């Protein structure tokens, strides 16, 4: 029986899998960043929602990755937590 690490390495050699893996990895990185930012700001989802003039459930959906946020939403989220949104692109 193969380990998860061995299976991951096998599939990462497949270009199609690699493409989807990188996309999912970026999405999870953004979700982690959002949650980490809110926690560093010492805000609950409810408190953050009030600052953003939205609902706690909207914040929960955002942090669970069930919605794809716009740049405007990410900017509002950053500002409501006392942070600045920065976007970067790097060569492939």
C-alpha positions as CSV (number, residue, x, y, z in Angstrom):
1,X,0.0,0.0,0.0
2,X,1.3,3.4,-1.0
3,X,1.6,6.3,1.5
4,X,-0.2,9.6,0.9
5,X,3.2,11.2,0.3
6,X,4.0,8.6,-2.4
7,X,0.7,9.1,-4.1
8,X,1.0,12.8,-4.1
9,X,4.4,12.6,-5.7
10,X,3.1,10.3,-8.4
11,X,0.3,12.6,-9.2
12,X,2.4,15.7,-9.1
13,X,4.2,14.3,-12.1
14,X,1.0,14.6,-14.1
15,X,0.8,18.1,-15.7
16,X,-3.1,18.2,-15.5
17,X,-3.1,17.2,-11.9
18,X,-0.3,19.7,-11.2
19,X,-2.4,22.5,-12.7
20,X,-5.5,21.7,-10.5
21,X,-3.3,21.2,-7.4
22,X,-1.7,24.6,-7.8
23,X,-5.1,26.3,-8.2
24,X,-6.5,24.6,-5.1
25,X,-3.3,25.4,-3.2
26,X,-3.7,29.1,-4.0
27,X,-7.3,29.1,-2.9
28,X,-6.4,27.4,0.4
29,X,-3.6,29.9,0.9
30,X,-6.0,32.8,0.5
31,X,-8.5,31.2,2.9
32,X,-5.7,30.7,5.5
33,X,-4.6,34.3,5.0
34,X,-8.1,35.6,5.6
35,X,-8.6,33.6,8.8
36,X,-5.1,34.4,10.1
37,X,-5.7,38.1,9.5
38,X,-9.0,38.1,11.3
39,X,-7.5,36.3,14.3
40,X,-4.5,38.7,14.4
41,X,-7.0,41.5,14.5
42,X,-8.7,39.8,17.4
43,X,-12.1,39.9,15.7
44,X,-14.8,37.3,15.6
45,X,-16.7,36.7,12.4
46,X,-19.6,38.7,13.8
47,X,-17.4,41.7,14.6
48,X,-15.7,41.6,11.2
49,X,-19.1,41.3,9.5
50,X,-20.3,44.5,11.3
51,X,-17.2,46.4,10.2
52,X,-17.8,45.2,6.6
53,X,-21.5,45.9,6.7
54,X,-22.4,42.3,5.9
55,X,-23.5,39.2,7.8
56,X,-21.5,36.7,9.9
57,X,-22.7,33.9,7.5
58,X,-21.2,35.8,4.6
59,X,-17.8,35.9,6.4
60,X,-18.2,32.2,7.3
61,X,-18.8,31.3,3.6
62,X,-15.8,33.4,2.6
63,X,-13.5,31.8,5.1
64,X,-14.8,28.3,4.2
65,X,-14.0,28.8,0.5
66,X,-17.6,28.4,-0.6
67,X,-17.5,31.7,-2.5
68,X,-14.9,33.3,-4.7
69,X,-14.3,36.8,-3.4
70,X,-13.8,39.8,-5.6
71,X,-10.8,42.1,-5.3
72,X,-13.2,44.7,-3.7
73,X,-14.3,42.2,-1.1
74,X,-10.7,41.2,-0.3
75,X,-9.8,44.9,0.0
76,X,-12.8,45.6,2.4
77,X,-11.8,42.5,4.4
78,X,-8.2,43.7,4.7
79,X,-9.2,47.2,5.7
80,X,-11.8,46.0,8.2
81,X,-9.0,44.0,9.9
82,X,-6.5,46.8,9.8
83,X,-4.4,45.4,7.0
84,X,-3.6,46.4,3.4
85,X,-4.4,44.1,0.5
86,X,-1.4,43.4,-1.8
87,X,-1.4,41.3,-4.9
88,X,1.7,39.9,-6.6
89,X,2.4,37.9,-9.7
90,X,5.5,35.9,-10.4
91,X,6.8,34.1,-13.5
92,X,5.8,30.5,-14.0
